Amino acid sequence: MADFRSLEVFYWVATLSSFRRASEQVNTTQPAVSQRIAALEHEFGTLFERRSRDVALTERGRVLLGFAERFLALQAEMASALDETGRTTGTLRLGVSETIVHLWLSRFIERMRAVHPGISVDITVDISPNMQAALVANELDLAFLVGPITVPSLVNRTLFAVPVAWIAAPGLVPDAEPLSLGALMRHPLVTYPRNTSPYVELRDLVLKANLLPSQIHTSASLATIVKMGVERLGICVIPPAIVRNELASGALRILPTEQALSDLTFTATHAKRPEGHFVADAARIAEEVARDWAAAR
């Protein structure tokens, strides 16, 4: 009969579609993973189709996955109920978009400390494409990024959507309104890095309108983008929510324009986990914090 450890190994091979990545997740060797899967297949039949670069569940494997998820969730519930300290311990490897750092990350950390005092949070601030790659490579447990990410092994919880606007220092752009795309493109633009959705949208707008390419400065640092805007080095293409103080003081203003920009939708994204796992619970907590933040705006 399959034991909990074998079911855990099976769960991660099924979730990550890889024996190697599953071995890293459960802190064991790849041969040990292969041995446990072979024992399960001896008992239950073929569970995986072996392909050149990964594995895929068979119909029998999909049935077993449902039971494995239930067993692992029950195991987590049992461990929590019998743990004398009442604490789940471990480290949450968290990737965060800098936009969220400026909005409500500190509230999330406070809520995590209250709910999971035994969990340490190891924070990496990065752009969304890099965090997606880190999630797929199992280098992050959870990421707050521009999503959703359409990868079968990942789960997305919608956090919030934030508008993006054309923002500049007073006097940089004539007060005529609304400003056309051509008028905006006469000025340098400052936005997120090249492999992010705001930059791609700007590039596509220029190409579609058949305009001369504007000078587009990019930075992974929002603080740098904001400073460049305040110092009149260009028009910032960022969410107004992150420059509320500058807007309130008059250092920056939202430009009235003909061309609207797409919202940034953020998600809490992580690999599939058994119900009750602290990573999945952290995503739920992030959803609550984001909802509270949005309600207070």
C-alpha positions in Angstrom: 0.0 0.0 0.0 1.3 3.5 -0.9 2.7 5.5 2.0 2.4 9.2 2.5 6.0 9.9 1.3 5.4 8.0 -2.0 2.2 9.9 -2.5 4.0 13.2 -1.8 6.7 12.3 -4.4 4.0 11.3 -6.9 2.1 14.5 -6.3 5.2 16.6 -7.1 6.1 14.6 -10.2 2.6 15.1 -11.4 2.5 18.8 -10.6 5.9 19.6 -12.0 5.9 17.1 -14.9 9.5 16.2 -14.0 11.3 13.6 -11.9 14.3 16.0 -11.5 12.3 19.0 -10.3 10.2 16.8 -8.0 13.4 15.5 -6.4 14.5 19.1 -5.7 11.1 19.9 -4.2 11.1 17.0 -1.8 14.8 17.2 -1.0 15.8 13.8 -2.3 17.7 12.3 -5.2 16.2 11.6 -8.7 16.9 7.9 -8.4 14.9 7.8 -5.1 12.0 9.5 -6.9 12.2 7.1 -9.7 12.2 4.1 -7.3 9.1 5.4 -5.5 7.2 6.0 -8.7 8.2 2.5 -10.0 6.8 1.0 -6.8 3.6 2.9 -7.2 3.3 1.8 -10.8 3.9 -1.8 -9.8 1.0 -1.5 -7.5 -1.4 0.6 -9.5 -0.3 0.4 -13.1 1.2 2.9 -15.4 0.8 6.4 -14.0 3.0 8.5 -16.3 3.7 8.8 -20.0 7.4 9.3 -20.4 8.3 12.0 -23.0 11.6 13.4 -24.2 11.7 16.3 -21.8 8.9 15.7 -19.2 6.2 13.3 -18.1 2.4 13.5 -18.4 -0.2 11.7 -16.3 -2.1 8.8 -17.7 -5.8 8.4 -17.0 -4.9 6.1 -14.1 -2.4 8.7 -12.9 -5.1 11.4 -12.9 -7.3 9.3 -10.7 -4.5 8.7 -8.2 -3.6 12.4 -8.2 -7.1 13.2 -6.8 -6.6 10.7 -4.0 -3.0 11.9 -3.3 -4.2 15.5 -3.0 -6.8 14.4 -0.4 -4.3 12.3 1.5 -1.8 15.1 1.7 -4.4 17.7 2.7 -5.5 15.4 5.5 -1.9 14.8 6.5 -1.3 18.6 6.8 -4.5 19.0 8.8 -3.5 16.2 11.1 0.0 17.6 11.7 -1.4 21.0 12.4 -4.0 19.6 14.9 -1.3 17.6 16.8 1.5 20.0 16.7 2.0 21.2 20.3 3.3 24.6 19.1 0.4 25.0 16.7 2.9 26.5 14.2 3.7 25.6 10.7 7.4 26.2 10.2 9.4 26.9 7.0 10.5 29.5 4.5 8.3 31.2 1.9 10.3 32.1 -1.1 8.3 35.1 -2.3 8.8 37.0 -5.6 7.2 40.5 -5.7 6.6 43.1 -8.4 8.0 46.4 -7.2 4.6 48.0 -7.8 3.2 45.9 -5.0 6.2 46.8 -2.8 5.0 50.4 -3.0 1.4 49.6 -2.3 0.7 46.9 0.3 3.6 44.4 0.7 4.2 45.5 4.4 0.5 44.7 5.2 0.9 41.2 3.7 4.1 40.6 5.8 2.3 41.7 9.0 -0.7 39.5 8.2 1.6 36.5 7.5 3.4 37.1 10.8 0.1 37.0 12.6 -1.3 33.9 10.9 1.9 31.9 10.4 4.5 33.1 13.0 6.7 30.1 12.2 7.1 31.0 8.5 10.0 33.1 7.4 9.6 35.2 4.2 12.5 35.4 1.8 11.6 38.3 -0.6 12.9 38.8 -4.1 11.8 41.9 -6.0 11.9 41.4 -9.8 9.9 41.9 -13.0 7.1 39.5 -13.8 8.7 37.6 -16.7 11.7 36.7 -14.5 9.4 35.6 -11.6 7.3 33.4 -14.0 10.5 31.6 -15.0 11.6 31.3 -11.4 8.2 29.7 -10.5 8.4 27.2 -13.3 12.0 26.3 -12.2 10.8 25.9 -8.6 13.1 28.8 -7.5 10.2 30.7 -6.0 7.2 29.3 -4.0 4.9 32.3 -4.6 4.9 35.4 -6.7 2.9 38.6 -6.9 3.2 39.5 -10.5 1.4 40.7 -13.6 -0.8 37.7 -14.6 -2.4 35.4 -14.9 0.2 32.9 -16.0 -1.2 30.2 -18.3 1.0 27.3 -17.3 -0.8 24.1 -16.3 1.3 23.5 -13.2 0.6 27.0 -11.8 -2.4 28.4 -9.9 -3.4 32.0 -10.1 -5.4 34.0 -7.6 -6.5 37.4 -8.9 -5.3 40.2 -6.5 -6.3 43.5 -8.1 -6.1 45.6 -11.3 -4.5 49.0 -11.3 -4.8 51.6 -14.1 -1.8 52.8 -16.0 -1.5 56.5 -17.1 0.6 59.0 -18.8 2.3 61.0 -16.0 4.7 64.0 -16.3 6.1 67.0 -14.4 4.0 70.2 -14.8 5.1 72.2 -17.7 6.8 69.4 -19.6 3.9 68.9 -21.9 1.6 71.7 -23.2 -1.7 71.9 -21.3 -3.8 71.3 -24.5 -6.2 68.5 -23.9 -6.8 65.8 -24.7 -3.3 65.0 -25.9 -3.0 62.9 -29.0 -0.7 59.9 -29.2 1.5 61.8 -31.7 1.9 64.7 -29.2 2.9 62.3 -26.4 5.4 60.6 -28.7 7.3 63.9 -29.2 8.7 63.4 -25.7 10.9 60.7 -24.2 8.9 58.0 -22.4 9.9 56.2 -19.2 8.4 52.9 -18.2 9.0 49.3 -17.1 11.7 47.0 -18.7 11.4 45.8 -22.3 10.0 42.4 -21.6 7.0 43.7 -19.6 3.5 44.4 -20.7 3.5 48.3 -20.4 6.6 48.5 -22.6 5.2 46.0 -25.2 1.9 48.0 -25.3 3.9 51.2 -25.9 5.9 49.6 -28.7 2.8 48.2 -30.3 1.0 51.6 -30.2 3.9 53.3 -32.0 4.0 50.6 -34.7 0.2 50.5 -35.2 0.0 54.3 -35.5 3.0 54.4 -37.9 4.7 57.0 -35.8 8.4 57.8 -35.6 9.7 55.7 -32.7 9.9 57.7 -29.5 12.9 57.5 -27.2 11.7 55.0 -24.5 13.8 54.8 -21.4 13.3 51.6 -19.2 14.1 50.7 -15.7 13.3 47.8 -13.3 13.3 50.4 -10.5 10.1 52.3 -10.0 12.0 54.8 -7.8 14.3 55.5 -10.8 11.3 55.9 -13.1 9.6 58.3 -10.7 12.8 60.4 -10.2 13.2 60.7 -14.0 9.6 61.9 -14.3 10.0 64.5 -11.5 13.3 65.7 -13.1 11.5 66.3 -16.4 13.4 63.6 -18.3 10.3 62.2 -19.9 6.7 61.1 -19.6 6.2 58.2 -17.2 4.0 55.3 -18.2 3.1 53.8 -14.8 0.2 53.4 -12.4 -0.8 56.6 -10.6 -1.3 54.7 -7.4 2.5 54.5 -6.9 3.0 58.2 -7.2 0.1 59.4 -5.0 2.5 61.7 -2.9 4.0 63.2 -6.0 0.6 63.8 -7.5 -0.7 65.3 -4.3 2.3 67.7 -4.0 2.1 68.8 -7.6 5.5 67.3 -8.5 3.7 65.2 -11.1 0.4 65.3 -12.9 -1.7 62.8 -14.9 -1.9 63.9 -18.5 -5.3 64.1 -20.2 -4.9 62.0 -23.4 -6.9 60.5 -26.2 -5.0 57.2 -25.9 -6.0 55.0 -22.9 -3.6 52.3 -21.6 -4.4 48.8 -20.4 -4.7 48.1 -16.7 -2.1 46.0 -15.0 -3.7 42.9 -13.4 -1.8 41.3 -10.6 -2.1 37.7 -9.4 -0.7 35.6 -6.6 0.7 32.7 -8.5 2.2 29.5 -7.2 2.7 25.8 -8.1 -0.2 23.5 -7.3 -0.2 22.6 -3.7 -2.2 20.3 -1.5 -5.1 22.1 0.2 -3.9 23.6 3.5 -0.3 24.0 2.4 1.2 27.3 3.8 2.1 28.5 0.3 -1.5 28.2 -0.9 -2.6 29.9 2.4 -0.2 32.7 1.8 -1.8 33.3 -1.6 -5.2 33.5 0.1 -3.9 36.0 2.6 -2.4 38.1 -0.2 -5.9 38.1 -1.9 -7.5 39.3 1.3 -4.8 42.0 1.8 -5.2 43.2 -1.8 -9.0 43.3 -1.4 -8.7 45.4 1.8 -6.2 47.7 0.1 -8.5 48.2 -2.9 -11.5 48.9 -0.7 -9.6 51.6 1.2 -8.4 53.4 -2.0 
